[in-house]
Amino acid sequence: MTLTGRSRLAGVLGWPVAHSRSPRLHGYWLAQHGIDGAYVPLPTAPEDVVDGVRALPRLGFMGANVTVPHKQGVLAACDRLDDHARRLGAVNTLVFDGPTVEGRNTDGVGFLNNLRQGAPDWDPTAGPAVVLGAGGAARAVVVALSDAGVPAIRIANRTRDKADALARALDGPVTATDWDAKDAALDGANLLVNTTSLGMTGHGPLPIDLTALPGTALVNDIVYQPLETDLLARARARGNPVVDGIGMLLHQAVPGFAAWFGVRPEVTEALRDFVLQD
């Protein structure tokens, strides 16, 4: 890949940002499509994020991704928000139109497209979904599921107050349940999604009994370190279809890349393998 004076620029804002797989992901697509452009890490302290975002269009950037801890902090730098960012109160994608900063959120789209690719026969309208967790990722997942026509969404979180607050904040068929009642909440479910850090490398295991979960229910863990969590391994062993979490990262990146570089890329097995390499 050769860069010129006309190269398109984008990057990822975070603090820290060295762990991000986004430069590797976008670099793959740039090379695949022979695009004159670059995607770079942009380590930005929280106190600098608004000024940093405002400076990027003046430096010739087309936009940027936003990762922790900036998804709420960048709202103050945005001149306008798309519907998803407004509903979620969080931004993961910035698109610059001259000096104008537009904040978007593609997490929900990435989540749903990952399920559709990994389990093409799954029907969101066929039954309830159980979502574990009540943080920002859970909020994006619940909104996406509601928009997709899931008839009932049951949220279980270790802190019941957060689950109640999320259920109240979102329109749709959303209810909260106690963390200790999550096993029973699986009865009749069509989908189980873990959005917590439990099961992630360096964190504790996810304590859940899958006995009540129907054998046809799809199981997804947005964690991708490890790629196959204990939850997914146990679900697979009992015959449930499973979808891992790396695809959400890949699919949420597609709209931003298309906006910045003018090509809509595809999520393929070769891309998955490349991004997962150390």
N, C-alpha and C positions, 0 to 999 in steps of 0.2 A: 504494500500500500504506500503510495506517494502522496504527501500533503503538499498543497499549493497555497498561494495567497488567497484563494477562493474557498478554502476548506470550510465546511460547516462544523460548528462546535457545539457539543453538549456535554453534560457530566452529571455527577451525583453528589448532592449535598448531604453531609452527615457529620457526626462528631461522637466517636471516631468514624472513619469511613474505610479504613484499610481492609476490613473484613468483607466489604461489599463485593459480590460477584457480578454486579452490573457492568463494570468496565469490560470484563471478560465476555459477558453476554453480548453487549452492543458492539464490541470489537469484532466478534465473530461475524455478525451481520454486516458490518461495514466491509470487512474483507470479502465475504461471500458475494456481495453485490458490487464490489469495486467502487465504492463511494469515496469521494474526496472529502473525508471528514474524520473527526476524532471525538472520542468520548472519554472523559478524564475524571478521576476522583477530585472532589472539591471539599477538603476537610475544613469545616466552618464551625467555630464556636457559637453556642446559642446566642450570646450577646451581639454577635456580628451577622446573624443570618439575614435580617431584613436589609441591612446595607449591602450585604454580599449579593443577595438576589437582585437588588436594584442595579448593582454594578454590572451584572452579567450581560444584559442586552447591549450596554454601551461598549462592552469588550468583544462584541460580535457573536455571542452565543445565541443559539436558536432556542434553547430551553435546557431543562435539567430534571432529573429525578430527585426526589426528596425522601430520605430515610431517617431513622431515629437519630436524634430526638426532635426533629424539626417539622414534623407533619402538621402540627398546630401552629408552631411559631411562624411559619412562612405565610400564614393567612394575612398577617398585617402588611405583607409586601405585595399582595395581589390586588390588581385593579378590578378583576372580575373572577367569578368562580363558575365552573360548570355545575350542573344539577347535582351530580354525585358528590362533589367536594362540599357543596353547600349543605346537603343533607347529612353528610358524615362529619362535617366540621373538621376536615383534615384534607391535606393535599399531598399527593405523591408524585405529581407530574406538573412541571411548569412549561408553558409554551409562550414564547415572546413574539409579539407582533409590533415591531418597532420598539418603542419604550414601554409598551403596554404588557403587563404581566398577567397571564391567565393561569389560574390554579385549577387543576383537574384531579380527579381521583379515579384510578383504573383498577384498584384492588378488587372490587366486586366483580368487574368484568373478567379480570384475570382468574379469580376463584372459579367462576362459573365455566369459563372456557376450558379450564383445567379438568373439571369434572366431565364436561362434554367430550373432551378428547380421550380421557382415560376410561370413561364408562359411557360410550355412546348410546347404550340402551336405557340408561337411567332416565326416569320420568319425574321431574320435580313435583308434578301435581299428584303423584300416586300416593302420598302419605306424609305424615309429619316428619320434621327434622329436629334433631337434638343438637344443640350447639353448646360446647363446653367452653366457658370463658365469657368475659364481658368487657374486654378492652377494645382498643381501636380496631384490631383485626376482626374481632367478633362482630362489631358494629357493621363493618363492610360486608361480612358474610351474611348477616341477618337481613340487611337491606337487599342484597342480591337475591337471596332466596325468596324473600317476600315478593320482589318484582317478578321473579320467575314463576310465581304461582303456587309456591308451597303452601298447603292449606293450614298448617299449624307449625309454629316454631317454638320449641321449648328450650329456654336458656338456663343452664346451671353454672353457677360460679362459686368459688370458694368463699367469697364475700357476698352474701345474699343481697345486701343493699345495692351493690353495683348491678346485679342482675335485674333487680326491680327497677332501678333507674333507667337501664337500657330499654327494658320492655315498655316503660312509660313514654320514653322519648321517641320511639319508632312507631309509625303507623303500621297497621297490619295485624295478622293473627299471632301475636307474640306474647308469650307468658313466661314468667320466671318460676324457678323451682329451687328448693334447697339442694346444696351440693350433696348432702347425704341421701337425697332422693333421686340422684341421677341414674342409678341402676334401674329403678322402676320406670323412669321416664323413657327408657328405651323400648318399652312395650309398644308394639305396633309401628315403630319408627321406620321410615323409608330411607333415612340418611342420618349418620352420626358424623359430626365434625369436631375435631379438637383444635381450638385456637389458643390454648394455654401453652406455657413453656414446659409443662410436665411431659416428660418423655424425651426432651431435648438433651443432647450431650451436655453433661455438667449439671443437669437438673434432676430432681427426683422423678420416679416413675409415676405414671398416671394410674391412680387406683380406681379401676372400674371393672365391674362384673358384666360381661356381655351376654349372660344367659338369656335375658329377656329380649334381646335384639333379634328380630326376624332374620333368617338366613339369607334373605334376598336384599337386605338393606345395604346400601353403599356406605363404606367407611372411608373417611378422609382425615388426614392429619396435616395441618399446614406446616408443621415442623419438617425440615429436610436435612437436619443434622442430628441423628443419622437419617438416611433416606427412608429406610424401613424401621419405623419406631416399634416399640413393643406392642402398642395398640394395633398397628397395621399387621404385625406378625401374628398376633392372636386372632384378629379378625379373619385373616387369610386362612389360618389353620382350621377355622370352623366353617369355611366355605363362603364367607362374605366377599363380594367384590370390593377391592380397595383401590384408592388413588393416593399417591404420595404427594408431598407438598412442593417439590421443586417446580412443577408445572405452573403453579400460581405465580411464582416469580417470573417465569418466562413469559407467560401470557399477559401479565399486567404491563410488561415492557413494550408490547407490540404497538399500542396506539401512540406512545411517545416517540418511538423510533420513526413511525410513519409521518408524524407531524414535523419532526426536525429534519429528517433526511429524505423525505419524499418517496419512500419505498415501504410498502407494507410487508414485513418479513413473516416467515412461517416458523412455527415451533415444531421441530423435528427431533427424532431420536438422536441424530448426530449432534444437534445443538445441546440436548440434555447431557449427553456423554461429555461433551467439551466443557460445559459449565461446571460439571461435577468434578472435573479433574482438579487436583491440588495445584 
